[in-house]
Amino acid sequence: MLRRPSVLDRMLQRWQHRWETDRQFRAAWSGVAGLLIVVSLCACLGTVSTLVSTTIAGFTGANGNPQASIGTPDTSSGQVGAAQSFPTFTSPALPQPSIPAAGKIPDSQTPLPTATAAPTATDAPTATPCLSNCGGGGGGGGGGGGGTVTGTPSPTVWSGGKSAHFTVHTSSPNVGLALIITFPGGKTVLDENGEQTDGSGNYTSSFTVPSGINAGKADVYIQANFSGTVVTQHIPVDCLP
């Protein structure tokens, strides 16, 4: 058998229903609850403060003569009854530094280094000009082929723009020749159009030394054809510009 709810039960049920369904109801009750909590805290604080004040006032000596208190009484002179100065530590003066006497360091007696001498160039051997009676090397071959070649310039020193001659002598007659003369500065004279020595083995090439050559030596190359064996001879000749 169910118990009939009492009036308090119905009030609590209605309050719970409105709390769960009505937002404004919850907000109002929250404000009321907060206010009650604040008032309760203030009342508790006031009660505690009253109890503490009453307890302290009941202690012995709390209301005694102020002359019995520890310390110097205030005479309203504007100064505190305490020490007027405080001692401070003063560092003593430092002693003067003592620097030992020292003599002047003597100069070094080591002599200054001398400059290294530049290396001396070694003279290169100078080829001896073969101006006359210079034999040419013969090529090897069967049947005793080959021969010798000599050359002689005229004049002995060639000058730019002047006429010059070069005489070739071969050890055999009627030998085909080709002369290539290169002058200092790059100019060249060719004499190779079927020249050959005569019956005595002589041939003279006549030409004009090109103008504008440099001072130095002209290189005369002689090629002699001894029956199929070619002998080459190189003869330098002094030149002037």
FENRA-V550362 format. One record per helix or strand of 2 or more residues. SS is the DSSP state (alpha for helix, beta for strand). FROM is the first residue (numbers start at 0). TO is the last residue. If there is no record, write none. Layout:
BEGIN
SS & FROM & TO
SS & FROM & TO
END
This chain:
BEGIN
alpha & 6 & 20
alpha & 22 & 56
alpha & 65 & 67
beta & 148 & 153
beta & 156 & 158
beta & 162 & 169
beta & 175 & 181
beta & 187 & 190
beta & 201 & 207
beta & 215 & 225
beta & 228 & 239
END
